Amino acid sequence: MRANIVRFGAMAVVIGSLFATAEASAQLVVPDACSAPRNARLLALGERKGASLARQAFASTDIASSCDNVDAFADIVIDIVDGLTVAAPSDAALCHFVGTVNGLLAQVEDIQTQCAEDCFLDGDFIGEIAGLLYCELSIALGGLGLDVTFVPGPVGLCGENFEAACFETFESTTTGDPLCEPFTPLDPPADPDFTEVWEQTRNNQCLFNPEI
């Protein structure tokens, strides 16, 4: 990954080497010149403009404001920023530019955070519903049988949070019900032992992108 430099006089802002991850958490260093009143105003204005641009990009045709696409969205934004080479004509213009880039990246990070939270809540809900259904069916029918085990597929930020919440909530829901306890993993195992059935159910119900 090359480092691109934005220059004006003796000032330089390095772009490229800052972006080691797709979390958009890196920010450009704000030059000292941006503390001057006019330049500070333009820096803040640039931050607003960058945030607006990020929201527009997330609402684009290809991304469609979908958390399923948030990883691709962040990668695209960072790759574009990483490829910038700019020669600013003045301190004011440089501060405006730095503000725009930082506002853009900060908003991308905020979008990633919101998607992570939303997907976690979705997984928590599905884990609870799956756990309740597993228990009710197991109790009513004396235990469930085995089915085809779903194979995990690739997941990104959303899928990781969905699965983490779903697995945890499924486990707490099923093991927290005394009537359901015989159908969960026990030490020593129950007879009959439903550990494999429980594990398969948790896997199949909580995978975000199964390759069936």
Secondary structure, 3 states (H helix, E strand, C coil): CCCEEEEECCEEEEECCCCCCCCCCCCCCCCHHHHCHHHHHHHHHHHHHHHHHHHHHHCCCCCCCCHHHHHHHHHHHHHHHHCCCCECCCHHHHHHHHHHHHHHHHHHHHHHHHHHHHHHHHHHHHHHHHHHHHHHHHHHHCCCCCCCCCECCCCCHHHHHHHHHHHHHHHHHHHCCCCCHHHCCCCCCCCCCCHHHHHHHHHHHHCCCCEC
